[in-house]
């Protein structure tokens, strides 16, 4: 479709005691349901607004999260921002991508970034394999290095829909080269170290296709933090083809595609992420609502998170996938959003441990490589709160908080809030400190971490902002009086 101060070991005491376990790939993917695509923005050729969309703002992503979406896919095209044979990415481009990533992380969402539009250079043929492998590797080396201090809420998708021209089926040669490119990109990502050594990485089939010939050809490297990346606008005649069909009747095809994904991946313990799906507008609102609920329920039954494509186009035709009006911040088709949420609510075995895990905060505390991201954020954390604030330091836009060198307060008591703390007015969303010392505690029932935000400042009550999830859900924020 047009589609983190050096070593942090001294800080591990309080944090490590609250850790549960490193979230598995399946736990993470289940916790991503449902998701939303920031389509036709950072993936737009020629610039973020070149395809008619407004510049992405924090308010947009806040709106998406408030609707119930738990993951944010940020398609990114890089070609307009690279130079030379090293494909050096402009720092301004990396900065902007990081800024948008942080919009999602500050909301406690999982965020996916990728190499989206390739302009044909990724063509998976034997003749082009060496060139594509070199370019893809050089891009991912830079991207992965920039983000290696981020925790497991950031996910990498190595390619979007790799294909040879407009061949949407592919050949044995194409499938083999896609496998080679996937493996090479993964190896590059892992080699950058930091949290990238265990980050969830999504690998696509040829053209991210969902059909048996494509999914059966996908060869995954020996790595337990992978997910198959699939796109399925089905039934095509209803979901994308225009005029095609305006009625959703072929439930059997939806069932068949998900059954195939179950047999090839899910039943074998391999997670799947449905990175794109949706239905174009044909003036058939009721049918699109019906399709959304059926489709999402079919995915939820198998633990497959679905990330709806939204390109902010509200006309009719083959590319009208708009849901959120990014100018008015209103949902043009709210019943489709409701259907998605209803379908997602049927997900069985969704793991809160992934969404609440502090595993990668522990990895950050044990890895001096996280310094590459922290060098970008102003931080003077005390030793007992350094681990808790390290991830938030990497997320430059996660909050307006400024850290302090003062001593972390004693976080005592077994109630909802530490002794001497009062609940924030929006204790489970954003805490604005009205008075007191400026310290904010995050957690519950005797298990907390704290950051010095400053009086009059705000911080998101989220794992992304505090770097850990000590008390399990629902965590709350409180300020020291």
Buried (B, 14 or more C-beta within 10 A) or exposed (E): BBBBBEBBBEBBEBBBEBBEEBBBBBBBBBBBBBBBBBBBBBBBEEEBEEBEBEEBEBEBBBBBBEBBBBBBBBBBBBBBBBEEEEBEBEEEBBEBBBBBBBBBBBBBBBBBBBBBBBEEEBBBBEEBBEEBBBBBBBBBBBBBBBBBBBBBBBBBBBBBBBBBEEEEEBBEBBBBBBBBBBBBBBEBBBBBBBBBBBBBBBBBBBBBBBBBBBBEBBEBBEBEBBBBBBBBBBBEBBBBBBEBBBEBEBBEBBEBBBEBBBEBBBEEEBBBBBBBBBBBBBEBEEBBBBBBBBBBBBBBBBBBBBBBBBBBBEEBEBBBBBBBBBEEEEBBBEBBBBBBBBBBBBBEEBBBBBBBBBBBBBBBBBBBBBBBBBBBBEBBBBBBBBBBBBBBBBBBBBBBBBBBEEEBBEBEBEEBBBEBBBBBEEBBBBBBBEEBBBBBBBBBBBBBBBBBBBEEBBBBBBBBBBBBBBBBEEBBBBBBE
